[in-house]
Amino acid sequence: MLLSKEKRLFRRSVLHSFSVFSNLSNGRVCQGANSFKDKMSSIHPSIMDTESLKRRIQMPHPKNNVPESIIPKIGRNLHLLPHHPLNIVKQKIENYCQEYASKKYRNGTSQTGNALNKFEIHDNLCPLVNTKTCFDDLLVKPDHVSRRPSDTYYVNDELVLRTHTSAHQCPLIQSGTTMFLCSGDVFRRDEIDSSHYPVFHQMEGVKIFDNSELVLGDKEASLAVIESDLKEILTGLAKDLFGDVDMRWRNDYFPFTDPSFELDVFFEGEWLEVLGCGVIHNDVLKNAERSGCQGWAFGLGLERLAMVLFKIPDIRLFWTQDKRFLDQFHGLSDNPKKKVSFVPYSKFPLCYKDVSFWLPAGVPLHPNDIYEVIRSVAGDLVERVDLFDEFVNKKTNRVSHAYRITYRHMDRNLTNAEVDEVQFRLRDKLVEQLKVELR
Ligand code: PHE
């Protein structure tokens, strides 16, 4: 995935955050990070354990649209599991970037006292963030589609499950960092198919340049230095991951970088979008209280890279606990140069069922609302869902939707009776929860 999804968000004209937790006993969540201690607690939110976090996320609020099916995913942290393909890709990227930094950047410390040639690693920041750091600080317009409850999981008016790791940019930059790599799970309400899942993982890279690395008093020349360093590190990263492949840079748009680019690589016969990046917008640095500084940022989807590199055909596989999947990656972390393709251990038969219904009159329903009910009932048994028919009855003005649900278990055979039972529960739930009228 994940860039394609990310890009769609931005092109629909997007984006994502951070929050500071304190005083866990009464469940209060602070929105600001003023003192050093506050800043540190926002950067090291491990002070909130997974169970408290889950309870916080489930606190009732009229705007809370986090479904129960998301809760067990909180704290799984697939990117931190040894030998997991997401962890392997994460490590490969971190190793490459650290090596680049140690060779390319000056030894020494910045005015803020941070190392100039070593990325800080942040891979366990709290996924519950506020809309300020997720959207506002990053110049995402108030009416941008990415903020809509149809696209984003809200816990209340101010708190969301981060929709991208860029949510951590401003707080980390504000803490005085010179450079960091930040990875974690991100959450988006979306369609259902082999490359879309409501929880996936991203990595963000940021470098803020020290004056000594730029051309003093010449913003344009400094910009050229930043842009060329950004392209150099990322071209090298793509080579490290994909080998000696053709690459192309394309101009892109993100609200928080200017200029913005996308990197594509030509891999096994097709052009793949690998990442988005750019020079950090001056106003973002201002929001992080580092006006006058300059730097670059990039963001990439770990699932997308792992799916391509290891030929993993379905995004649900990352969540399986089946040893036939996980064992294939053992030994790879110690031997990162070894090439692996995932060997599908099964191609269990698929089975599809259709459901069609009238939407409730006068209530705007988004297909993402339907997908979510399907997920909540059928979970990872669903391989994909297609809205295959949609029309308005001219007389009654009512809207009809028809969905085809493809069921396939990744680890075993499904029986017809089992699928029927799920489909019946699903039909009931659609009526009960969304008030649709089955046809
Ligand atoms: N946050 C962006 C996304 O989710 C990716 C990105 C990160 C782009 C940093 C530019 C700079 O699509």
Boltz pocket constraint, residues with backbone or C-beta under 6 A from the ligand:
constraints:
  - pocket:
      binder: B
      contacts: [[A, 2], [A, 3], [A, 6], [A, 7], [A, 10], [A, 16], [A, 163], [A, 164], [A, 165], [A, 166], [A, 204], [A, 205], [A, 254], [A, 257], [A, 276], [A, 277], [A, 278], [A, 297], [A, 298], [A, 299], [A, 300]]
      max_distance: 6.0
